[in-house]
Amino acid sequence: MSKDIFILAKQMAGKQNPIVSALLYDFCPAAAHWYVRGAEPDEVFDVVWKAFEDYATGKTFRAVMEEYGLTTMLPEMRKYMYAVEECRSRYSKDGKSPELTHGLGTVFSSQFGLQNQLNALGGTLVELQHYIRIWRFLMDDWQADIKMDQKDTTQRIFQLFTVSLCAPGVVQSNLRVHMPVWGWEVQIRAAKKIYLGLLVSNRKQPPLRFALVNAADRADEKKWPNNGRPELWALDRDTGAAEPIIVKSEAILNLIPRWHDEAQFGRNRPVGLDDKETCRFCGYRTICYGKIPPFHAMRREQDILDSALEQLTNEPMQKRIYPTSRERLSKEAMNA
């Protein structure tokens, strides 16, 4: 999941920040290539992130659907929820979210005249179903895995936190970056506890992103409750599984200057040559593939533009007009 990374990239467009370029390099070297060359990413739509934003308002599901103009679809949405419940009951031994692998039959009969309204939630019935599952099922699934429902729990608030990322050698305040992270603030009697959730796909846990958030402070003047640290959890965006994030070593943070330099000078092979699924959530995909209409899925046979591929893989490794990250960081430290 890359929505949070591309929020950073958009905020820092045209600026040279080694943390941002390293995060992008870990996501896809091509994305880091475009970032260090000043390209501004497009807005990345993610239906899970959208569902989080709406859920955090505290409004009911029905109220949110009314605001989107989808009231007429509420009966079919309820049928879909019942179908998922029945599937989970029947195939409970199949593990997490059996509705992903077992057919639910035809639930939604028509979306005629509602395309504009559906566009706010991704534009397709598949995205709408994912949105519904997050509200009705996955939020409970994640909380159950985290074991958040304790007898002494008096309040649980789902909200967006902002953390301040830093890394070895990046001590200047102007090089720190603020990243949004979803999580829960839980009141347990007189104490508070924070659970931060980072979205993942197929249980893949990107170590750099995890290590940065693990070492992060809150971006505001508040401290983490009880002079402690938040618990970090990997939230699978599809199955609803939640697994603890245990960062045993932060040595990967030492790779940040190197990956920043690789983005500037290396031959940055795009991940999309092997896995176009990653490109769905990339803010730079129009640079690689050309203009793709909103809410249109990328075709499997769609190829990266020859001009983009030529620049990414065959650009001469000559020194740019700007210095390498290590030289630049040392100069900024001297001038700070």
C-alpha positions as CSV (number, residue, x, y, z in Angstrom):
1,M,0.0,0.0,0.0
2,S,1.5,3.3,-1.1
3,K,-1.0,6.0,-0.5
4,D,0.9,7.3,2.5
5,I,4.2,7.4,0.5
6,F,2.7,9.4,-2.3
7,I,1.2,11.8,0.1
8,L,4.8,12.5,1.1
9,A,6.0,12.6,-2.5
10,K,3.3,15.2,-3.4
11,Q,4.1,17.3,-0.3
12,M,7.9,17.2,-1.1
13,A,7.6,17.5,-4.9
14,G,10.5,19.5,-6.3
15,K,12.5,19.1,-3.1
16,Q,15.4,16.7,-2.5
17,N,14.6,14.6,0.6
18,P,16.5,11.3,1.1
19,I,13.8,9.8,3.2
20,V,11.1,10.3,0.6
21,S,13.3,9.1,-2.3
22,A,14.4,6.0,-0.3
23,L,10.8,5.1,0.5
24,L,9.9,5.4,-3.2
25,Y,13.0,3.5,-4.2
26,D,11.9,0.6,-1.9
27,F,8.4,0.8,-3.5
28,C,9.8,1.0,-7.1
29,P,13.1,2.4,-8.3
30,A,11.3,4.1,-11.2
31,A,9.1,6.1,-8.8
32,A,12.2,7.4,-7.0
33,H,13.8,8.2,-10.3
34,W,10.9,10.5,-11.2
35,Y,10.8,12.1,-7.7
36,V,14.4,13.2,-7.6
37,R,14.0,14.7,-11.1
38,G,11.2,17.0,-9.7
39,A,8.1,15.3,-11.2
40,E,4.9,15.8,-9.2
41,P,2.9,12.7,-8.6
42,D,-0.8,12.3,-9.4
43,E,-3.3,11.8,-6.7
44,V,-3.4,8.1,-5.8
45,F,-6.9,6.7,-5.1
46,D,-7.1,3.8,-2.7
47,V,-10.6,2.6,-1.6
48,V,-9.2,1.3,1.7
49,W,-7.8,4.8,2.6
50,K,-11.1,6.3,1.5
51,A,-13.1,4.0,3.7
52,F,-10.8,4.9,6.6
53,E,-11.4,8.6,6.1
54,D,-15.2,8.1,6.1
55,Y,-15.2,5.6,9.0
56,A,-13.1,8.0,11.1
57,T,-15.8,10.7,10.8
58,G,-18.0,8.7,13.3
59,K,-21.0,8.8,10.9
60,T,-23.1,5.8,10.3
61,F,-22.6,3.8,7.1
62,R,-26.1,4.8,6.0
63,A,-25.4,8.5,6.5
64,V,-22.2,8.3,4.4
65,M,-24.0,6.4,1.6
66,E,-26.7,9.1,1.6
67,E,-24.0,11.8,1.2
68,Y,-22.6,9.9,-1.8
69,G,-26.1,9.7,-3.3
70,L,-26.1,5.9,-3.1
71,T,-29.3,5.5,-1.0
72,T,-31.1,3.5,-3.7
73,M,-28.3,0.8,-3.5
74,L,-28.6,0.3,0.3
75,P,-30.9,-2.8,-0.1
76,E,-28.4,-4.5,-2.4
77,M,-25.6,-3.5,0.0
78,R,-27.4,-5.2,2.8
79,K,-27.8,-8.3,0.7
80,Y,-24.1,-8.3,0.0
81,M,-23.3,-8.0,3.7
82,Y,-25.7,-11.0,4.4
83,A,-24.0,-13.0,1.7
84,V,-20.6,-12.4,3.2
85,E,-21.8,-13.3,6.6
86,E,-23.3,-16.6,5.3
87,C,-20.1,-17.3,3.4
88,R,-18.0,-16.8,6.5
89,S,-20.3,-19.0,8.6
90,R,-20.3,-21.8,6.0
91,Y,-16.5,-21.7,5.2
92,S,-15.1,-20.6,8.6
93,K,-12.5,-23.4,8.4
94,D,-11.0,-21.9,5.3
95,G,-9.3,-19.1,7.2
96,K,-9.5,-15.3,6.8
97,S,-12.1,-13.8,4.5
98,P,-13.4,-16.9,2.7
99,E,-15.6,-14.6,0.6
100,L,-12.6,-13.7,-1.4
101,T,-12.3,-17.3,-2.8
102,H,-15.9,-18.5,-2.7
103,G,-18.5,-17.1,-5.1
104,L,-21.3,-15.0,-3.5
105,G,-23.6,-15.1,-6.5
106,T,-25.1,-12.0,-8.2
107,V,-25.9,-9.5,-5.5
108,F,-25.8,-6.1,-7.3
109,S,-28.3,-6.1,-10.2
110,S,-27.6,-2.7,-11.7
111,Q,-25.7,0.5,-11.3
112,F,-27.5,2.3,-14.0
113,G,-27.5,6.1,-13.6
114,L,-25.1,5.9,-10.6
115,Q,-21.7,5.9,-12.2
116,N,-20.9,9.5,-11.1
117,Q,-21.7,8.6,-7.5
118,L,-19.7,5.3,-7.7
119,N,-16.7,7.2,-9.0
120,A,-16.2,8.7,-5.5
121,L,-15.6,5.1,-4.3
122,G,-13.4,3.9,-7.1
123,G,-15.9,3.7,-9.9
124,T,-16.6,-0.1,-9.9
125,L,-18.7,-2.6,-8.0
126,V,-15.6,-4.4,-7.0
127,E,-14.2,-1.3,-5.3
128,L,-17.7,-0.7,-3.7
129,Q,-17.7,-4.2,-2.3
130,H,-14.2,-3.7,-0.9
131,Y,-15.4,-0.5,0.7
132,I,-18.4,-2.2,2.3
133,R,-16.2,-5.1,3.6
134,I,-14.0,-2.6,5.4
135,W,-16.9,-1.0,7.2
136,R,-18.8,-4.1,8.1
137,F,-16.1,-6.8,8.5
138,L,-12.4,-5.8,8.2
139,M,-12.4,-3.2,10.9
140,D,-13.7,-5.8,13.3
141,D,-11.3,-8.4,12.0
142,W,-8.3,-6.2,12.6
143,Q,-9.4,-5.3,16.0
144,A,-10.0,-8.9,16.9
145,D,-6.5,-9.9,15.8
146,I,-5.0,-7.1,17.8
147,K,-7.1,-8.2,20.8
148,M,-8.2,-4.6,21.3
149,D,-11.5,-5.5,23.0
150,Q,-10.5,-5.9,26.6
151,K,-12.9,-5.8,29.5
152,D,-11.4,-2.7,30.9
153,T,-11.6,-0.8,27.5
154,T,-13.8,2.3,27.9
155,Q,-13.1,4.1,24.7
156,R,-11.7,3.3,21.2
157,I,-11.2,6.0,18.6
158,F,-10.0,5.4,15.1
159,Q,-8.1,8.4,13.8
160,L,-5.3,9.6,11.6
161,F,-2.0,10.3,13.3
162,T,0.9,12.2,11.8
163,V,4.4,11.0,12.6
164,S,7.7,12.7,12.1
165,L,10.2,10.5,10.2
166,C,13.9,10.7,10.7
167,A,17.0,8.6,9.9
168,P,20.7,8.4,10.8
169,G,22.4,11.5,9.4
170,V,19.1,13.3,8.9
171,V,18.9,15.5,11.9
172,Q,17.9,18.9,10.4
173,S,14.3,19.7,11.0
174,N,13.9,20.7,7.4
175,L,14.8,17.2,6.2
176,R,12.3,15.5,8.5
177,V,9.1,14.5,6.8
178,H,5.6,14.1,8.3
179,M,3.7,10.9,7.3
180,P,0.0,10.1,8.0
181,V,-0.6,6.8,9.7
182,W,-4.0,5.4,10.7
183,G,-4.5,3.9,14.1
184,W,-6.6,3.6,17.3
185,E,-6.4,5.5,20.5
186,V,-7.7,3.2,23.2
187,Q,-8.7,4.2,26.7
188,I,-8.1,1.4,29.2
189,R,-9.3,2.6,32.6
190,A,-7.1,5.7,33.3
191,A,-4.4,4.8,30.8
192,K,-4.3,5.4,27.0
193,K,-2.7,3.1,24.4
194,I,-2.0,3.8,20.7
195,Y,-2.1,1.1,18.0
196,L,-0.8,2.2,14.6
197,G,-1.8,0.2,11.6
198,L,0.2,0.1,8.3
199,L,-1.6,-1.3,5.3
200,V,0.0,-4.2,3.5
201,S,-0.9,-6.6,0.7
202,N,-0.4,-10.3,0.7
203,R,1.3,-10.1,4.1
204,K,4.3,-8.3,2.6
205,Q,6.0,-6.2,5.2
206,P,8.2,-3.5,3.8
207,P,11.1,-3.2,6.3
208,L,12.1,0.4,5.6
209,R,8.6,1.8,6.0
210,F,8.2,-0.2,9.2
211,A,11.6,0.8,10.6
212,L,10.9,4.5,9.9
213,V,7.5,4.5,11.6
214,N,8.9,2.5,14.5
215,A,11.5,5.2,15.2
216,A,9.1,8.1,14.6
217,D,7.9,10.7,17.0
218,R,4.5,12.4,16.8
219,A,4.6,15.4,14.5
220,D,2.6,17.6,16.9
221,E,3.9,18.6,20.3
222,K,2.1,15.7,22.0
223,K,4.0,12.7,23.2
224,W,3.0,9.0,23.0
225,P,0.9,8.2,26.0
226,N,2.4,6.9,29.2
227,N,5.9,7.8,28.0
228,G,5.8,4.7,25.9
229,R,5.7,3.7,22.2
230,P,2.7,2.8,20.1
231,E,2.2,-0.8,19.1
232,L,2.7,-1.3,15.3
233,W,0.5,-3.6,13.3
234,A,0.5,-4.7,9.7
235,L,-3.1,-4.6,8.4
236,D,-3.8,-6.8,5.4
237,R,-5.9,-4.7,3.1
238,D,-7.8,-7.6,1.6
239,T,-8.1,-10.4,4.2
240,G,-8.5,-8.4,7.4
241,A,-5.5,-10.1,9.1
242,A,-3.4,-8.1,11.5
243,E,0.1,-9.1,12.4
244,P,2.4,-7.3,14.9
245,I,5.3,-5.4,13.4
246,I,8.5,-6.2,15.3
247,V,11.5,-4.2,14.2
248,K,14.5,-6.2,15.5
249,S,17.1,-3.9,13.8
250,E,17.0,-0.4,12.4
251,A,20.1,-1.0,10.3
252,I,18.1,-0.7,7.1
253,L,17.8,3.0,7.9
254,N,21.5,3.3,7.0
255,L,20.6,2.4,3.4
256,I,18.6,5.7,3.0
257,P,21.5,7.8,1.6
258,R,22.6,5.0,-0.7
259,W,19.1,4.5,-2.1
260,H,18.8,8.2,-2.5
261,D,22.0,8.2,-4.6
262,E,20.8,5.2,-6.6
263,A,17.6,7.1,-7.5
264,Q,19.8,10.0,-8.8
265,F,22.5,8.1,-10.6
266,G,21.4,4.5,-11.0
267,R,19.6,2.6,-13.7
268,N,16.2,2.4,-12.1
269,R,14.4,-0.6,-13.4
270,P,10.6,-0.3,-13.0
271,V,8.8,-2.9,-10.9
272,G,6.0,-2.8,-13.5
273,L,8.1,-4.9,-15.9
274,D,7.3,-7.8,-13.6
275,D,4.3,-6.8,-11.5
276,K,1.8,-4.3,-12.8
277,E,-0.3,-4.6,-9.6
278,T,2.2,-2.3,-7.9
279,C,1.6,0.3,-10.6
280,R,-2.1,0.6,-9.7
281,F,-1.1,2.5,-6.6
282,C,1.7,4.6,-8.1
283,G,1.4,8.3,-8.5
284,Y,3.9,8.3,-11.4
285,R,2.2,5.7,-13.5
286,T,1.2,8.2,-16.2
287,I,4.8,9.1,-16.8
288,C,5.6,5.4,-17.3
289,Y,2.4,4.4,-19.2
290,G,0.9,7.5,-20.6
291,K,-2.5,8.9,-19.7
292,I,-4.9,6.4,-18.2
293,P,-8.6,7.5,-17.9
294,P,-9.8,7.8,-14.3
295,F,-11.2,4.6,-12.8
296,H,-9.9,2.5,-15.7
297,A,-7.9,-0.6,-14.7
298,M,-4.5,-1.0,-16.3
299,R,-4.6,-3.7,-19.0
300,R,-2.3,-6.7,-18.4
301,E,-0.8,-6.2,-21.9
302,Q,-0.2,-2.5,-21.4
303,D,3.5,-1.8,-21.8
304,I,5.7,0.9,-20.3
305,L,6.4,3.7,-22.8
306,D,9.6,3.2,-24.8
307,S,10.6,6.8,-24.0
308,A,10.2,6.2,-20.2
309,L,12.0,2.9,-20.3
310,E,14.9,4.4,-22.2
311,Q,15.4,7.1,-19.6
312,L,15.0,4.7,-16.7
313,T,17.4,2.1,-17.9
314,N,19.8,3.8,-20.3
315,E,20.3,7.3,-19.0
316,P,24.0,8.1,-18.7
317,M,25.3,7.9,-15.2
318,Q,26.8,11.3,-15.3
319,K,27.0,13.6,-12.4
320,R,24.0,15.9,-12.1
321,I,24.1,19.6,-11.4
322,Y,23.1,18.8,-7.8
323,P,25.5,17.1,-5.4
324,T,25.1,13.6,-4.0
325,S,23.0,13.2,-0.9
326,R,26.0,12.7,1.4
327,E,27.7,15.9,0.1
328,R,24.5,17.8,0.3
329,L,23.6,16.7,3.8
330,S,27.0,17.6,5.1
331,K,26.8,21.1,3.5
332,E,23.3,21.7,4.9
333,A,24.5,20.6,8.4
334,M,27.4,23.1,8.2
335,N,25.0,25.9,7.2
336,A,22.4,25.1,9.7
